Amino acid sequence: MRVSLFTVLLVAQTAAAQPGTEVTREFQAGVDAFRLGKHDEARAHLERAKQLDPKLPGPNRFLAAVAQAQGRFADCVTAARTAIELNPASAEIADTRKLHDDCRRSAGRPSYSAELGDKAAIGITANVSGATVTIDNLVYGATPIEPRPITPGSHHVELAKPGYRPRQLTVNVVPGVVTDLEVDMEVDPDAVGTPDGTAKAVPREAQPVTLNPNLPTARLFGAELLIDGEVMKHAAADGVGYKRGGFQVRVPAGMHVVELRVPDMDPWRRRVIVEADRENAYFPTLVDTAARERTRARGMWFTAAGLGFALAGGVAVYQIMQDDRRLWKGLAGTAFGLSAVTLGVGIWALVRGQRPDLRAPPPLAAISNEGGVITTTGLRF
């Protein structure tokens, strides 16, 4: 059987074109599914496109958007960073950097307020605090290190602490975004300083975290506990009781976003720093959603009434200026007095009844007592 040279070339060309065509088809299907809100379907198509052409930045950029929509902020940061690395000169680079920064804030990572432009920044955390960090033979400080400026490109990073094996890494710092480096340090079995000749260290994956909400255990049925946007399997921490019922999970050391969702209650969402050799216990104060909405509605009514009294006082002052009468003087004083009281009550109720903004970076639960003076709890008193 004779096959012409033209036929051979045509078959070869068709075979070579098929992968690119399939990449385009999968990528477009993923984009269309994302725009329709079908996030799981979009993720499957985009992952397939990424597998077919790992050097294509588009699937990574949309995978980051899908992860953001699903609350998987760590995956969003990784995918956006990959898209930036693959094509730093992309026409969508500004949007990709913004997506990266938004997900980074939502993941509860330390913020960096300065504009980077084409410059870069790096932040370093480890499963042990106080490890000396050296970058390109210059000492930068001890872990954890807040994001700080650094030149883009490849850098040699070293971490050292007595009792632990030193770590040496090479990290590629991407321009325009903060590069977060998380390092696990292992105990040096030959270390000196403890009775058994070893230093203390707990791996990232072995840190217990306990949450004891201000609710009876019966109210916690159907509750969900999320760590960094992922639902965790949990168990009752301690029997029953008003303050003793709760949840206990084990999560890696470092900073995490913890969210507790209880039916008919506002979500409790905080950034926490999980440390080794420490009781990582938190006491969430959950707010009844219906009660908060009632407080908010009352605040609106009181604020409106206060503005009405202020308007009446203004009318009375105008009348006094036109015709000096005792009646108007008394009405003006009464109206302004009532305005001050009702506005004060209304503003207080509005603050108490504020709705939680789950799109904003969560406040930091700096200590394990939710009522502590260091803990940031937003505007709610």
Buried (B, 14 or more C-beta within 10 A) or exposed (E): EEEEEEEEEEEEEEEEEEEEEBBBBBBEBBBEBBEEEBBEBBBBBBBBBBEBBEEBBBBBBBBBBBBBBBBBBBBBBBBBBBBBEBBBEBEBBEEBBBBBBBBBBBBBBBEBEEEBEEBBBBBBBBBBBEBBBBBEEEEBBBBBBBBBEBEBEEBEBBBBBEBBBBBEEEBEBBBBBBBBBBBBBBBBEEBEEEEEEBBEBBBBEEBBBBBBBBBEBEBBEEBBBBBBBBEBEBEEBEEEEEEEBBBBBEBBBBBBBBBBBBEEBBBBBBBBBBBBEEEBBBBBEBBBBEBBEEBBEBBEEBBEBBBBBBEBBBBBBEBBEEEEEEEBBEBBEBBBEBBBBBBEBBBBBBBBBBEBEEEEBBBBBBBBEBEEEEBEBEEEE
